[in-house]
Amino acid sequence: MKVNIKGSPEDLIKRCKGCSHCIFEDILTPKQRMIKVLKYKIPKNHVHRSIIEQICGKNYDEVCPMKYAVMRAFCDDRTATQLGVVKNYVWDLGKKYHKKIEYQQALKDWTKSQNLGRNVIESYAKRYDEIWQLGIREVKEDDEIIQKQVLTADLIYEMVIAKTRTYREVLALLKTLIVEHKERDAI
């Protein structure tokens, strides 16, 4: 890829040739997609490759500069996963309304406060946070105790948009799993 010092569009990291769409083109700003970001060190608190692969879901074996840019662009897995989960919401809204829905419009709807069936005003984003927290487990990795998300992006999405009864049952199940994790001393 040709690099132009003046910052032309040729400097932007683009999706892999094998991908017809790249969610990271929607998520990352042009500044975050500049080739020069690949020279930066990956921050200690960054999006992990497993999360990136869940969000992307394509070309696992192919070198993808976009994925390397993502590792340097976000502050954490939670934020990146939620932005990736909204990708699924884009598709669902498109099917529901029989038209193409832009990512920014879906994100706006995702964060809109409304009654989602529990007779409380909440947003899908608030539900996401609730599910995300219930999926966190403390695990031992390299003699260090870290927090790790045990739920996948797709599963979190399904839980967040679930009907009221299902959502309540999911919350109860996740809370029970936390207790059982601690009882097993799973660290």
Wavefront OBJ file of the C-alpha trace (Angstrom):
o trace
v 0.000 0.000 0.000
v 1.402 3.377 -0.974
v 1.902 5.829 1.873
v 1.476 9.536 1.199
v 2.938 11.874 3.813
v 0.248 14.497 3.209
v -2.479 12.185 4.462
v -4.381 11.295 1.311
v -6.979 8.504 1.180
v -4.162 6.209 0.012
v -2.955 6.276 3.622
v -6.170 4.683 4.906
v -6.159 1.034 5.847
v -8.858 -0.697 3.837
v -10.660 -4.006 4.237
v -9.130 -7.229 2.946
v -9.848 -8.064 -0.682
v -11.775 -11.146 0.427
v -14.262 -9.096 2.475
v -17.299 -7.490 0.864
v -17.926 -5.458 4.035
v -15.782 -4.611 7.052
v -17.405 -3.581 10.301
v -14.176 -1.875 11.303
v -14.558 0.590 8.433
v -17.792 1.644 10.135
v -16.333 1.710 13.638
v -12.887 3.245 13.177
v -12.443 6.902 12.346
v -10.227 7.803 9.375
v -7.555 8.902 11.855
v -7.639 5.460 13.506
v -7.314 3.825 10.072
v -4.205 5.717 8.990
v -1.303 3.427 8.079
v 0.945 5.167 10.570
v -1.037 3.714 13.502
v 0.530 0.335 12.731
v 3.860 1.739 13.942
v 2.412 2.440 17.395
v 2.931 0.018 20.251
v -0.158 -1.942 21.258
v -1.382 -0.404 24.543
v -1.534 -2.574 27.651
v -5.312 -2.206 27.793
v -6.348 -3.098 24.258
v -8.822 -5.135 22.280
v -7.669 -8.740 22.238
v -7.440 -10.701 19.014
v -10.124 -13.188 20.102
v -12.622 -10.325 20.465
v -11.578 -8.871 17.105
v -12.169 -12.229 15.432
v -15.628 -12.506 17.040
v -16.579 -9.096 15.722
v -15.092 -9.622 12.268
v -15.818 -13.284 11.703
v -13.851 -13.548 8.436
v -10.418 -14.247 6.994
v -8.901 -15.704 10.145
v -5.839 -16.949 8.277
v -5.300 -13.838 6.194
v -3.081 -10.967 7.292
v -5.411 -8.041 7.851
v -3.921 -4.626 8.678
v -7.374 -3.462 9.794
v -7.299 -5.938 12.700
v -3.888 -4.638 13.760
v -5.235 -1.081 13.663
v -8.188 -2.096 15.857
v -5.803 -3.433 18.506
v -4.348 0.065 18.743
v -7.598 2.030 18.480
v -9.870 1.016 21.342
v -9.393 1.165 25.047
v -10.897 -2.211 25.952
v -12.729 -5.382 24.924
v -16.076 -4.188 26.316
v -16.291 -1.143 24.074
v -15.125 -2.993 20.974
v -17.494 -5.894 21.567
v -20.479 -3.592 22.001
v -19.662 -1.769 18.777
v -19.355 -5.133 17.070
v -22.645 -6.321 18.549
v -24.351 -3.307 16.996
v -23.306 -4.799 13.621
v -25.812 -7.598 14.282
v -28.417 -5.018 15.200
v -27.838 -3.268 11.857
v -28.685 -6.487 10.050
v -31.769 -7.134 12.192
v -33.077 -3.602 11.665
v -32.476 -3.938 7.922
v -34.546 -7.136 7.831
v -37.253 -5.584 9.973
v -37.610 -2.433 7.844
v -36.667 -4.015 4.487
v -34.005 -1.419 3.771
v -30.350 -0.727 4.387
v -29.735 0.723 7.834
v -26.605 2.766 8.390
v -24.388 1.817 11.299
v -24.676 5.255 12.925
v -28.482 5.067 12.832
v -28.431 1.617 14.440
v -26.036 2.877 17.118
v -28.395 5.767 17.856
v -31.317 3.342 18.194
v -29.176 0.983 20.334
v -28.545 3.737 22.867
v -32.105 5.170 22.853
v -33.892 4.905 26.205
v -37.232 3.121 25.902
v -39.400 0.468 27.517
v -37.998 -2.830 26.239
v -40.637 -4.831 28.084
v -39.565 -4.845 31.734
v -41.590 -1.706 32.497
v -38.398 0.258 33.048
v -36.842 2.813 30.757
v -33.613 1.341 29.449
v -31.632 1.003 26.260
v -30.061 -1.967 24.552
v -26.733 -0.414 25.528
v -27.751 -0.537 29.210
v -28.800 -4.157 28.826
v -25.488 -4.850 27.141
v -23.617 -3.491 30.163
v -25.720 -5.623 32.486
v -24.987 -8.802 30.499
v -21.318 -7.891 30.030
v -20.789 -7.553 33.779
v -22.479 -10.895 34.454
v -20.159 -12.592 31.955
v -16.932 -11.428 33.615
v -14.939 -14.092 35.455
v -11.690 -13.914 37.347
v -9.218 -16.424 35.939
v -5.569 -17.178 36.491
v -3.326 -16.542 33.521
v 0.472 -16.703 33.748
v 0.374 -16.585 37.571
v -1.740 -13.432 37.420
v -5.448 -13.117 38.182
v -7.223 -11.291 35.384
v -10.806 -10.580 34.450
v -12.024 -12.385 31.343
v -15.292 -12.298 29.443
v -16.687 -15.811 29.072
v -19.536 -14.851 26.729
v -19.153 -14.389 22.986
v -20.267 -11.279 21.147
v -23.022 -13.153 19.302
v -24.374 -14.691 22.501
v -24.363 -11.332 24.266
v -26.344 -9.874 21.362
v -28.950 -12.641 21.538
v -29.349 -12.077 25.272
v -29.635 -8.299 24.981
v -32.401 -8.362 22.386
v -34.263 -11.279 23.969
v -37.916 -10.966 24.841
v -38.676 -9.890 28.409
v -39.275 -13.344 29.892
v -36.149 -14.776 28.263
v -34.087 -11.779 29.339
v -35.119 -12.224 32.970
v -34.272 -15.932 32.803
v -30.875 -15.128 31.268
v -30.084 -12.705 34.095
v -31.034 -15.310 36.690
v -28.931 -17.983 34.953
v -25.883 -15.737 34.648
v -26.105 -14.791 38.324
v -26.286 -18.480 39.251
v -23.259 -19.247 37.077
v -21.239 -16.574 38.896
v -22.042 -18.224 42.226
v -21.116 -21.664 40.885
v -17.869 -20.314 39.423
v -16.908 -19.014 42.857
v -17.998 -22.246 44.575
v -15.706 -24.233 42.264
v -12.879 -21.872 43.128
v -12.311 -21.719 39.390
v -9.383 -19.315 39.681
l 1 2 3 4 5 6 7 8 9 10 11 12 13 14 15 16 17 18 19 20 21 22 23 24 25 26 27 28 29 30 31 32 33 34 35 36 37 38 39 40 41 42 43 44 45 46 47 48 49 50 51 52 53 54 55 56 57 58 59 60 61 62 63 64 65 66 67 68 69 70 71 72 73 74 75 76 77 78 79 80 81 82 83 84 85 86 87 88 89 90 91 92 93 94 95 96 97 98 99 100 101 102 103 104 105 106 107 108 109 110 111 112 113 114 115 116 117 118 119 120 121 122 123 124 125 126 127 128 129 130 131 132 133 134 135 136 137 138 139 140 141 142 143 144 145 146 147 148 149 150 151 152 153 154 155 156 157 158 159 160 161 162 163 164 165 166 167 168 169 170 171 172 173 174 175 176 177 178 179 180 181 182 183 184 185 186 187
